[in-house]
């Protein structure tokens, strides 16, 4: 969460979203709805910056719209993840099981 707030989303994507499909679907829906909301209200950046909470000054004139969009994305994704569920199991092949056994010994 902390790395995603400052703009580095790869740990969350590879650590959680790509491993479990239901949270990935919730993430895509939440991001799409939030992006549509922000685009519909015409938020514009005055320069290029990495998307994060610390780059909000780039969106001068539309900071309230961006904050509402962030809130929509966070809340909608969390609610959809709760609704879709998070009870998926990771399927392991024989090589992964053997590697885990070696690490335990």
N, C-alpha and C positions, 0 to 999 in steps of 0.2 A: 504493500500500500504506500509506504513512504517513498519508495523509488518511483512509483507511478505518479505521485503527486508532483514530483519535481521533473517529470518528463521522461523517465526511463521505464518503459513499460514491458521490455523483453522478459524480465524475471517473472512477472505475473502471467504473461502470455505463455511462455514455455513451461513454467512451473505448474500452472493450474489450468489455464484455458485450453491449451492444446491437448492436455492429458485427459481432461473430462469434457465431453462434447456438450452436455447440457448447459454448463456455465458459459461455454463459448457461444452458444446460440443466444443466451440471455445478453451477453456482452455485445453481440452484433446488433440485436434489436435495440438495446439501450443506446448504443452509439448512433445508430441510424435515426432514431426518433429525436435524440438530442441534436444531432447535426441538422436535421430537417427544421427543427424549431429555430436554431440559431440562424440558418440560412434564410428562413422565411421572414425573420425580423431584420435581416440585412446587416448583420454584424460584419465588420471589415477590419482587417489588420493594416497598419500603416507600414509594416516592415515584416520580413521573414523572421520567425522565431520558432523554437521547438515548442510544441504544445504542452504547456504545464501551468501550474498555478502561479509560478514566479514570472511567467511571461505575460501576465495580464495587461501591463502597461502598453503593450503593442496594440491592443484593441481599444485605444483611446476613443471615447465617444460611445462605445458599446460594451463597456465593462459589466454593467448590470445584466445585459442580455447574455453575456458569456457566463456569468456566475449562475444565472438561472439554468442555462444549458448544462453546466457542470452538475448542478443539483439534480436535474432531470436524469442525466446519464447515470449518476451514482445511485439514486433511489430506484429508478426503474430497473437497472441491472440487478441490484440487490433483491428486489421483490421478485423479479422473474427467476432468478437463481433459486430463491426459496420455493417458488411455485413449481418450477420444473424439477427440482430435486438435485441432490448432489451425491446420490448413493451409487454412482457407477464404480465398478471395480476395474482396475487396470489388468488387462489380460497379459500374462507373462508366458513367454515361450520357454522351452526346456533350458536354453542357454542362460537366460536371466535367472531362473531358479537355481541352476548349478552355481552361478557366480555369487548369488546371495548365500548359498551354503558355504562356499569357500571363505567369504568375508566373516561369517559367524565363527568358523573354526579358527 
